[in-house]
Amino acid sequence: MSRIQVIYSGKVQGVGFRWKVLQISKKYAVSGYVQNLNNGKVKLLVEGKDSQVGKMVEEVGTELRNYWYSLERETKLGEPHFKDFSIKEY
């Protein structure tokens, strides 16, 4: 099982970024959330089987490339904490 957190910087708020990530998540057997942060960045936390998590994170990065200019990626240890994928409010 994998847990990957990605923080996206750029024009990622107010452009439908979280909604697009939610739509992408429906293609994969993953759980977690996408959330706007107070500093103008967006946080993505994806958990599930290694292959599913990796593919989703890669697709988000590629499909939404025009919105972000940098990212911070961190792999976290542990079992999944969420039962589905959602948009999380502040």
N, C-alpha and C positions, 0 to 999 in steps of 0.2 A: 504494500500500500504506500502511496505517496501523498504528501501534503506540500504544495508549492504556494508560496505567497509572492505576488508581484505587485510592486508599486509603480504606477505609470505617471510620468510627468509630461506636461504639455497642455494642449487645448483638449482636455479630457472631461471637463464638466460643462453642462449646458448644451451638449451636442448629441445626446442620445447614446453615449458610450456605454453606460451601464445596461441599458435596454438591449443594445446589440450584443453585449457579452452574454446576457441572459438567453438570447435567442441562440447563440452559438452553443451554450451549455446544454441545450436540449438534444444535441446530436450525440452527446457522450454520457456515459454512466458515471457521473461525478456528483459530488456535493460541495457545499461551500457557499461563498457569497462574493458579490462585488459591491463596493461602497465608496461614495465620495468622502474625501477627507477634508478637514477644515483648512488645510494648507493648499487646496486647489488640486491635489493629486487624487488618483483613484487607486484603491486597494482591491486586488483580486486574490482570493484564497480558494484554491481548488484542491480537493482530496478525492482519492479513489485509487483504482488500479493504476500502476505506473504508466501503462500504455495510454490509457484514457486521459489521464491528467496531462501527460506530455503533449498529446495531440491537441487537446483543448487549448493549453497555454500557447502552443505554437500557432494555432489558428487565430486566436485573439490577437496575438502580436502581428501576424501578417495582415489579417482583414482590417484591423484598426490602425495600421501603421501611419496613416495620414494624420492621426490625432495626437500621437505621443512622440516625444523626441528623446526620452531616456527612460530607463526602467531599472529597478532594483529587484533582483530575483533571489529568493531564499528558499531552500528546501528545509522543511521542518519534519521532525521525527514524530511518530505516534500514529495511533489509529484515528480514523475519521471521527469528527465531532458533530457533523451535521447529517441530517437525513435526506436533504434535497439541496438544490442550488437556488439562491434567491438574491434579490437586490436588498441590501441592508441599509437602513437609514442611519444617520449620524449616530 
